[in-house]
């Protein structure tokens, strides 16, 4: 562990570990024991730049583990590693407010949860401030955005031009950056800006469907990040298992979106971005098999007889195959891992409170007990021994929670706010 941490840093880290939600300090101090997943992630990071130049998206990673197995901790560790490597990193937690099947809500959540290396403030605005129009990198971005390969609507092309040319109109520039960040913009306002620079009629501006706009925003933001001099964009998606509680229709759409974020949807790559998603290790059995999604969703979607649902069926099946065949299962703690973590925690507690924590008898290794359970037991027992020295203590091992996959329509409130106004 580094020597830059103060006692208060160790105390904050331990407080987070007590609650079962490690913070950045705890992640930095403990690191990770999931070496295989870490190695694969670092390989992805190293490939983003070269893949983007070829118009390709680096395939994502899907990690699986039980409750308390360390999925969120590993995502935290990945975030720290990515930001240290000059990557912009966004954390998205699937929830009632952020549904996996809704790209618009995914984008808004990603932008809200963005960490930019060495910067604070609103992510896209800060990134835009780093753009240097006279550089080769920016010129490549400009050529890509205005070329057919970008797939962007004229709205994005127009706002790029206005952003370049209207530096003397800070209000317009701010509106454009807000639009890039996921907010609405009036097409009439964009047209007004084009008139200011003598560009009326240069672009065909029209309303874009919310879903299409959100997908274009992801593609645009990934390229913007590269143009600003960062090495790429990392999207970390936690609690994917919540999709198991959607209705069958929305579960199917969610599987298709998972395939998209993993870079497996042909013709819809997001160059410059790679994603890591976390899901429970029993999802395949409990939802794909026992709920029958594996054999039901494709059939029911195709039965609707439309091109849209034929496409959705194929994407959903791809997403389900990823869950079944390619998820990286986090390994359970073994004796060596437990010993290593125990020693680190003991050192952290000593530095946090300036004392010599006593040895704690190690509970019998159990395949059913998560690392979180061991960590909270050790930290809590040291807390009690420090506060009540000499008192006979008896601690109970907490029972592990299991996720529910019962359908809940409250989780499916769809986006309805228009992205643009005439």
FENKA-V677204 format. One record per residue. RES is the residue in one letter. OMEGA is omega in radians with two decimals (* if undefined). Layout:
BEGIN
RES | OMEGA
RES | OMEGA
END
This chain:
BEGIN
X | -3.09
X | -3.11
X | -3.09
X | -3.11
X | 3.06
X | -3.13
X | -3.12
X | 3.11
X | 3.12
X | 3.13
X | 3.12
X | 3.13
X | -3.14
X | 3.10
X | 3.11
X | 3.13
X | 3.07
X | -3.09
X | 3.12
X | 3.14
X | -3.07
X | 3.05
X | -3.06
X | -3.14
X | -3.14
X | 3.13
X | 3.13
X | -3.08
X | -3.07
X | -3.09
X | 3.12
X | 3.06
X | -3.12
X | -2.99
X | -3.13
X | 3.12
X | 3.13
X | -3.14
X | 3.13
X | 3.14
X | -3.13
X | 3.06
X | 3.11
X | -3.13
X | -3.09
X | -3.05
X | -2.98
X | -3.06
X | -3.13
X | 3.13
X | -3.12
X | 3.13
X | 3.11
X | -3.14
X | -3.09
X | 3.06
X | 3.09
X | -3.14
X | -3.11
X | 3.10
X | 3.04
X | -3.13
X | -3.07
X | 3.10
X | 3.12
X | 3.10
X | 3.13
X | -3.10
X | 3.10
X | -3.12
X | -3.12
X | 3.09
X | -3.14
X | 3.08
X | 3.07
X | 3.13
X | 3.11
X | 3.12
X | 3.14
X | -3.13
X | -3.12
X | -3.12
X | 3.10
X | 3.13
X | 3.11
X | 3.00
X | 2.96
X | -3.04
X | -3.13
X | 3.13
X | 3.10
X | 3.07
X | 3.13
X | -3.03
X | 3.08
X | -3.13
X | -3.08
X | -3.11
X | -3.11
X | -3.08
X | -3.02
X | -3.10
X | -3.13
X | 3.13
X | 3.07
X | -3.13
X | -3.13
X | 3.13
X | 3.13
X | -3.12
X | 3.11
X | -3.09
X | -3.08
X | 3.03
X | -3.13
X | -3.12
X | 3.03
X | 3.13
X | 3.01
X | -3.10
X | -3.10
X | -2.90
X | -3.03
X | 3.11
X | -3.14
X | 3.12
X | -3.13
X | -3.14
X | -3.13
X | -3.14
X | 3.11
X | -3.01
X | -3.09
X | -3.10
X | 3.11
X | -3.13
X | -3.13
X | 3.12
X | 3.09
X | 3.08
X | -3.11
X | 3.13
X | 3.12
X | -3.07
X | -3.09
X | 3.12
X | -3.10
X | -3.08
X | -3.08
X | -3.09
X | -3.11
X | 3.03
X | 3.12
X | 3.13
X | 3.12
X | -3.13
X | 3.13
X | -3.11
X | 3.06
X | 3.14
X | 3.14
X | 3.12
X | 3.13
X | -2.90
X | -3.03
X | 3.10
X | 3.12
X | 3.11
X | -3.05
X | 3.14
X | 3.11
X | 3.13
X | 3.13
X | 3.11
X | 3.14
X | 3.12
X | 3.07
X | 3.10
X | 3.09
X | -3.13
X | 3.10
X | 3.14
X | -3.13
X | 3.02
X | 3.13
X | 3.10
X | 3.11
X | 3.12
X | 3.10
X | 3.11
X | 3.11
X | 3.12
X | 3.12
X | 3.10
X | -3.12
X | -3.09
X | 3.14
X | -3.08
X | 3.12
X | 3.13
X | -3.13
X | -3.04
X | 3.04
X | -3.05
X | 3.11
X | -3.13
X | 3.12
X | 3.10
X | -3.05
X | -3.12
X | 3.14
X | 3.14
X | -3.12
X | 3.14
X | 3.10
X | 3.12
X | 3.09
X | -3.13
X | -3.13
X | -3.08
X | 3.13
X | 3.12
X | 3.11
X | 3.13
X | 3.10
X | -3.11
X | -3.14
X | 3.05
X | 3.08
X | -3.05
X | 3.12
X | -3.08
X | 3.12
X | 3.13
X | -3.14
X | -3.04
X | -3.08
X | 3.05
X | 3.08
X | -3.11
X | 3.12
X | 3.10
X | 3.11
X | -3.13
X | 3.06
X | 2.98
X | -3.09
X | -3.12
X | -3.10
X | 3.03
X | 3.13
X | 3.11
X | 3.13
X | 3.10
X | 3.12
X | 3.11
X | 3.07
X | 3.10
X | 3.11
X | -3.10
X | 3.09
X | 3.09
X | -3.06
X | 3.12
X | -3.08
X | 3.10
X | -3.13
X | 3.14
X | 3.07
X | -3.09
X | -3.11
X | -3.11
X | 2.89
X | -3.05
X | 2.98
X | 3.14
X | -3.13
X | -3.08
X | 3.12
X | -3.05
X | 3.12
X | -3.08
X | -3.10
X | -3.13
X | -3.00
X | -3.05
X | -3.09
X | -3.11
X | -3.02
X | 3.05
X | 3.08
X | -3.07
X | -3.06
X | -3.08
X | -3.02
X | -2.97
X | -3.14
X | -3.12
X | -3.09
X | 3.13
X | -3.13
X | -3.14
X | 3.11
X | 2.97
X | 3.12
X | 3.10
X | -3.13
X | -3.09
X | 3.00
X | 3.11
X | 3.13
X | 3.14
X | -3.14
X | 3.14
X | 3.12
X | 3.13
X | 3.06
X | 3.12
X | 3.13
X | 3.10
X | 3.10
X | -3.14
X | -3.08
X | -2.92
X | -2.98
X | 3.11
X | 3.11
X | -3.10
X | 3.11
X | -3.10
X | 3.12
X | -3.13
X | 3.04
X | -3.08
X | -3.12
X | 3.14
X | 3.13
X | -3.14
X | -3.14
X | -3.12
X | 3.12
X | -3.11
X | 3.12
X | 3.14
X | 3.13
X | 3.10
X | 3.12
X | -3.12
X | 3.11
X | -3.10
X | -3.14
X | -2.99
X | 3.05
X | 3.12
X | -3.14
X | -3.09
X | 3.12
X | 3.07
X | 3.11
X | 3.09
X | -3.10
X | 3.07
X | -3.13
X | 3.12
X | 3.14
X | 3.11
X | -3.10
X | -3.11
X | -3.10
X | 3.06
X | 3.13
X | -3.13
X | 3.11
X | -3.07
X | -3.10
X | 3.12
X | -3.12
X | -3.10
X | -3.12
X | -3.12
X | 3.07
X | 3.08
X | -3.10
X | -3.13
X | 3.10
X | -3.09
X | -3.09
X | -3.09
X | 3.09
X | -3.13
X | 3.11
X | -3.07
X | 3.04
X | -3.12
X | 3.11
X | 3.10
X | -3.09
X | 3.08
X | -3.13
X | 3.09
X | 3.05
X | -3.11
X | 3.06
X | 3.10
X | 3.09
X | -3.09
X | -3.13
X | -3.07
X | 3.13
X | -3.14
X | -2.99
X | 3.13
X | -3.02
X | 3.03
X | 3.14
X | -3.11
X | 3.12
X | -3.12
X | -3.06
X | 3.01
X | -3.14
X | *
END
